[in-house]
Amino acid sequence: MEVQVILNGPGRVGMNFARLLLDKADYLRDRTGCSPVLRAVVSSKGTLYSKTGLTLPQVLRWRESPASGTAHNGTGLRNDDCEYLPSESYEEILRKAAYIGPGVVVEATPTDIRSGQPGLDHLITAMNMGFSAITLAKGPLVVSYEHLVSLATQKNVSLKYSGAVAAALPTVDTALYSMAGSEIVEIEGVLNGTTNYILNSMASGKTYGQALAEAQSIGVAESNPTLDVEGFDSAAKLLILANTIWGLGLKLRDVEREGITGLSGEEVRKAAESGTPIRLLASAKLTGDQAGSGRSGWGTGLATCVSGSTARVSLSVKPCPIPAGHPFHALPGTSKAVRFSSKELGDVVVSGGASDVVGAAASALKDLIHIFEERFSRHAWP
């Protein structure tokens, strides 16, 4: 069957997702029985829409044209069986798509971890209209995790967000699938590739400023690196993971946070020379009465069994020296890692994963495959 895909945000990650989706369409069809149709690409300046499905050349031509507005209608897009819609609302675009059949919205707009916008409104609108959703944006989940998960359940749609939590590093999938039914009591992670790169550079003798400039010059760090270097990005990822696993309504203010900007090059270098390299460590630990006699299932806390009425979680992000033998001791470059500690399965460690836009896009494609298999394919779960 055909399943339409609507992409919000044709930035670097979004465009790489579109490329992967169209390049791997035959693979998706063979694996799931579902044929993806890229119905629309939505930007802040308008929407590229096709009743029969967009092709990569069409999307690239529209994305790369030098101006917005009516200039797009002069590029032959309409003659190519697609049209530029500069003024139709997001809801109108989804309504047009809903007449055709089932679909999935992929949210790849820039994230705002304080307001959750614009992705939060996009996700709520899409799920209310019966679309499953994938978000690469962390902001909506940081601000309104409980509401979004509850809405997905209420509307009987899927909500996936691998790309919002360390992207190519399979943090969410490990907790939800590989450790399903176990009681996870602690999470540790190096969840931000930018800060790990900077700390590794400082360990080799560079100052913070030199390491940051180097990271920016090769595209590892943003021009404004505040979210990364002040620990906000790691805190947001940790928060989403903790809410996924324990479902305790945690907020960003619950995370004790310290970034890496206060570290000197000498401090980081000496720590590395002494065999305890410094990492920006994200940590969440279940405290209180966590006997785990509660239920397992697909509620607000999706991955584990805890007694929600008495359980508490301590959350922190801060630079920490890592001793020899610890799984995070050797993490070169932009590498990331996570360790889940559980009562039944012991410690489960996952490390690696690309820290780039292709890795993030691939994580969204993985989520799409899971939605196809769970919701639409001939092998869909009952």
Buried (B, 14 or more C-beta within 10 A) or exposed (E): EBBBBBBBBBBBBBBBBBBBBBEBBEEBBEBBBBBBBBBBBBBEEBBBBBEEBBBBEBBBBBBEBEEBEEEBEEBEBEEBEBBBBEEBEBBEBBEBBBEEEBBBBBBBBEBBBEBBBBBBBBBBBBBBBEBBBBBBBBBBBBBBBBBBBBBBBEBEBBBBBBBBBBBBBBBBBBBBEBBEEBBBBBBBBBBBBBBBBBBBBBBEEBBBEBBBBBBBEEEBBEEEBEBBBBBBBBBBBBBBBBBBBBBBEBEBEBBEBBBBBEBEBEBBBEBBEEEBBBBBBBBBBBEEEBEBEBEBEEEBBBBBBBBBEEBBBBBBBBBBBBEEEBBBBEBEEBBBBBBBBBBEBEEBBBBEBBBBBBBBBBBBBBBBBBBBBBBBBEEBEE
